[in-house]
Amino acid sequence: SYTIEMGPLGPQWKANPRPFICSIEDPTKQTKFKGIKTYISYRVTPSHTGRPVYRRYKHFDWLYNRLLHKFTVISVPHLPEKQATGRFEEDFIEKRKRRLILWMNHMTSHPVLSQYEGFEHFLMCADDKQWKLGKRRAEKDEMVGAHFMLTVQIPNEHQDLQDVEERVDNFKSFAKKMDDSVMQLTHVASELVRKHLGGFRKEFQRLGNAFQSISQAFTLDPPYKSDALNSAISHTGRTY
């Protein structure tokens, strides 16, 4: 069961009594089926056990989908997206690891998600046979969707219905405005990226060349030259 308690700002999830963090390190290329199948494995180490387990992206994906299925009333952050090509390039692996770390940080800090039995199985099971058994058990969980509400223990304090409805309406307005604003920001940022890769890039290169030209001009005046200033102007040009 999961408990809601009254906090200073109203109802809130009861904190995990055994808080922990979890590291994701050492992405390593692995093979199976005599080299036919290749994948990247990550070393995942929860602080409360200190015992590492090794997980592939597909294991993270399985956990993510179980969370979406069970906790329909809780916002679960997206995993980094799948990619069909370039999966074994160093830049992609490092980028995915950083995003998995951010995802894991959210998971371990959430008072409900961090206590989910399927998450504990993901963090602790090191045996292939036990992994499959725990996986099936999680997939047979009947307390999902609306049934999840049956596992919630609510506060005894009386809640003013009008106040609750008003707070819910305010949150709906906020969520819609935030969603629209994030979409707008994403669109504007994408347009800027496209321009910087195109027209702006050439303009900045022209600006950089102009700074470099000034720097080169100053080197032609040996008696009065200033190495520090020259170096700064040249650096500015190279940066642009």
C-alpha positions as CSV (number, residue, x, y, z in Angstrom):
1,S,0.0,0.0,0.0
2,Y,1.0,3.6,-0.5
3,T,0.2,6.3,2.0
4,I,-1.0,9.9,1.5
5,E,-0.4,12.2,4.5
6,M,-1.2,15.8,5.3
7,G,1.8,18.1,4.8
8,P,2.2,21.9,5.3
9,L,0.8,22.5,1.8
10,G,-1.9,19.8,1.8
11,P,-1.9,16.1,0.9
12,Q,1.3,14.5,-0.2
13,W,2.8,11.1,-0.6
14,K,4.5,9.7,2.5
15,A,8.3,9.7,2.1
16,N,10.2,6.5,1.5
17,P,11.3,5.3,5.0
18,R,14.5,3.8,3.5
19,P,15.7,6.5,1.0
20,F,18.5,5.5,-1.4
21,I,20.3,6.6,-4.5
22,C,21.6,4.5,-7.5
23,S,24.6,4.9,-9.8
24,I,24.8,3.9,-13.5
25,E,28.3,3.3,-14.7
26,D,30.6,1.5,-17.0
27,P,28.6,1.0,-20.2
28,T,30.2,-2.1,-21.9
29,K,29.6,-3.8,-25.2
30,Q,28.5,-7.4,-24.7
31,T,27.6,-10.3,-27.0
32,K,25.6,-13.5,-26.9
33,F,24.5,-16.3,-29.2
34,K,28.2,-16.6,-30.2
35,G,28.5,-13.0,-31.2
36,I,25.3,-12.8,-33.3
37,K,23.6,-10.4,-30.8
38,T,25.5,-7.3,-29.5
39,Y,24.2,-4.9,-26.8
40,I,25.4,-2.4,-24.3
41,S,25.3,-3.4,-20.6
42,Y,25.3,-0.8,-17.7
43,R,26.4,-1.5,-14.1
44,V,23.6,-0.4,-11.8
45,T,24.5,-0.1,-8.1
46,P,21.8,0.9,-5.5
47,S,23.3,2.5,-2.4
48,H,21.2,0.5,0.1
49,T,22.5,-2.9,-1.1
50,G,25.9,-1.9,-2.6
51,R,25.6,-4.9,-4.9
52,P,25.8,-4.1,-8.6
53,V,23.5,-5.6,-11.2
54,Y,24.0,-5.4,-15.0
55,R,21.1,-4.1,-17.1
56,R,20.5,-3.5,-20.8
57,Y,18.4,-0.7,-22.2
58,K,15.6,-3.3,-22.8
59,H,15.5,-3.9,-19.0
60,F,15.0,-0.1,-18.4
61,D,12.3,-0.1,-21.1
62,W,10.5,-3.0,-19.5
63,L,10.5,-1.2,-16.1
64,Y,9.3,2.1,-17.7
65,N,6.3,0.3,-19.3
66,R,5.4,-1.4,-16.1
67,L,5.4,1.9,-14.3
68,L,3.2,3.5,-16.9
69,H,0.8,0.6,-16.7
70,K,0.6,0.6,-12.9
71,F,0.8,4.3,-11.9
72,T,-1.6,6.1,-14.2
73,V,-2.0,8.9,-11.6
74,I,1.8,9.6,-11.4
75,S,3.9,11.3,-14.0
76,V,6.7,9.0,-15.0
77,P,9.5,10.7,-17.0
78,H,10.4,9.4,-20.5
79,L,13.4,7.2,-21.0
80,P,15.9,8.4,-23.6
81,E,14.6,7.4,-27.0
82,K,15.5,4.2,-28.8
83,Q,17.9,4.4,-31.8
84,A,18.2,1.9,-34.6
85,T,21.6,3.1,-36.0
86,G,24.8,4.4,-34.3
87,R,23.9,2.6,-31.0
88,F,27.5,1.6,-30.4
89,E,29.1,5.0,-31.1
90,E,30.9,6.5,-28.0
91,D,29.0,9.8,-28.1
92,F,25.6,8.1,-28.3
93,I,26.5,5.7,-25.4
94,E,27.7,8.5,-23.2
95,K,24.7,10.7,-24.0
96,R,22.3,7.8,-23.2
97,K,24.1,7.0,-19.9
98,R,23.8,10.7,-18.8
99,R,20.0,10.6,-19.6
100,L,19.6,7.2,-17.8
101,I,21.3,8.7,-14.7
102,L,18.8,11.7,-14.7
103,W,15.9,9.2,-15.1
104,M,17.2,7.0,-12.3
105,N,17.7,10.1,-10.0
106,H,14.0,10.9,-10.4
107,M,13.0,7.3,-9.8
108,T,15.0,7.0,-6.5
109,S,13.8,10.3,-5.2
110,H,10.1,9.6,-5.8
111,P,8.3,8.4,-2.6
112,V,6.0,6.0,-4.5
113,L,8.0,4.9,-7.6
114,S,11.1,4.1,-5.5
115,Q,9.1,1.6,-3.4
116,Y,7.5,-0.2,-6.3
117,E,8.1,-4.0,-6.1
118,G,9.0,-4.2,-9.8
119,F,11.6,-1.4,-9.3
120,E,13.2,-3.3,-6.4
121,H,13.3,-6.4,-8.6
122,F,15.0,-4.4,-11.3
123,L,17.7,-3.1,-8.8
124,M,18.4,-6.3,-6.9
125,C,17.9,-9.4,-9.0
126,A,21.2,-10.8,-10.4
127,D,20.0,-14.3,-11.4
128,D,18.5,-14.9,-14.9
129,K,16.0,-17.5,-13.7
130,Q,14.8,-15.3,-10.8
131,W,14.7,-12.3,-13.1
132,K,12.1,-14.1,-15.3
133,L,10.0,-15.1,-12.4
134,G,10.0,-11.6,-10.9
135,K,9.2,-10.2,-14.3
136,R,6.2,-12.5,-14.7
137,R,5.0,-11.6,-11.2
138,A,5.2,-7.9,-12.0
139,E,3.3,-8.4,-15.2
140,K,0.5,-10.3,-13.5
141,D,0.0,-7.5,-10.9
142,E,-3.7,-6.7,-10.8
143,M,-3.4,-3.5,-8.8
144,V,-2.9,-1.4,-11.9
145,G,-4.7,1.6,-13.5
146,A,-7.8,2.4,-11.5
147,H,-7.3,-0.6,-9.2
148,F,-4.1,1.2,-8.0
149,M,-6.4,3.5,-6.0
150,L,-7.4,0.5,-3.8
151,T,-3.8,0.4,-2.6
152,V,-3.8,4.0,-1.4
153,Q,-4.3,4.9,2.2
154,I,-5.7,8.4,2.6
155,P,-5.5,10.9,5.5
156,N,-8.2,11.0,8.2
157,E,-8.4,14.8,8.1
158,H,-11.6,16.2,6.4
159,Q,-11.0,18.0,3.1
160,D,-13.1,20.9,2.0
161,L,-14.6,19.7,-1.4
162,Q,-14.7,23.3,-2.8
163,D,-11.1,23.9,-1.9
164,V,-10.1,20.5,-3.5
165,E,-12.0,21.3,-6.7
166,E,-10.4,24.8,-6.9
167,R,-6.9,23.4,-6.4
168,V,-7.5,20.7,-9.1
169,D,-8.8,23.3,-11.5
170,N,-5.8,25.6,-10.9
171,F,-3.4,22.6,-11.5
172,K,-5.2,21.7,-14.7
173,S,-4.8,25.3,-15.9
174,F,-1.1,25.3,-15.0
175,A,-0.5,21.9,-16.6
176,K,-2.1,23.0,-19.9
177,K,-0.3,26.4,-19.9
178,M,3.1,24.7,-19.1
179,D,2.5,22.1,-21.9
180,D,1.7,24.7,-24.5
181,S,4.7,26.9,-23.4
182,V,7.1,23.9,-23.5
183,M,5.9,23.0,-27.0
184,Q,6.3,26.6,-28.1
185,L,9.8,26.8,-26.6
186,T,10.8,23.5,-28.3
187,H,9.6,24.8,-31.6
188,V,11.5,28.1,-31.3
189,A,14.7,26.3,-30.1
190,S,14.5,23.9,-33.1
191,E,14.1,26.8,-35.5
192,L,17.1,28.5,-33.9
193,V,19.2,25.3,-34.1
194,R,18.3,25.0,-37.8
195,K,19.3,28.7,-38.4
196,H,22.6,28.3,-36.5
197,L,23.5,25.3,-38.6
198,G,22.7,27.2,-41.7
199,G,22.8,31.0,-42.3
200,F,23.9,32.1,-38.8
201,R,26.9,29.8,-39.0
202,K,28.3,31.6,-42.0
203,E,27.7,35.0,-40.4
204,F,29.6,33.9,-37.2
205,Q,32.4,32.6,-39.4
206,R,32.6,36.0,-41.1
207,L,32.7,37.7,-37.7
208,G,35.4,35.3,-36.5
209,N,37.5,35.9,-39.6
210,A,37.2,39.7,-39.0
211,F,38.5,39.3,-35.4
212,Q,41.4,37.1,-36.7
213,S,42.2,39.8,-39.3
214,I,42.5,42.5,-36.5
215,S,44.7,40.2,-34.5
216,Q,47.0,39.6,-37.6
217,A,47.1,43.4,-38.2
218,F,48.4,44.0,-34.7
219,T,51.2,41.6,-35.2
220,L,52.6,43.8,-37.9
221,D,53.4,46.6,-35.4
222,P,56.3,45.0,-33.4
223,P,57.4,48.0,-31.3
224,Y,54.0,48.6,-29.8
225,K,52.4,45.1,-29.9
226,S,50.5,43.7,-26.9
227,D,50.7,39.9,-26.7
228,A,47.9,39.6,-24.2
229,L,45.5,41.7,-26.2
230,N,46.5,40.0,-29.4
231,S,45.9,36.6,-27.9
232,A,42.5,37.6,-26.6
233,I,41.4,39.0,-30.0
234,S,42.6,35.9,-31.8
235,H,40.9,33.6,-29.2
236,T,37.6,35.5,-29.7
237,G,38.0,35.0,-33.5
238,R,38.6,31.3,-33.1
239,T,35.7,30.9,-30.7
240,Y,33.3,32.6,-33.2
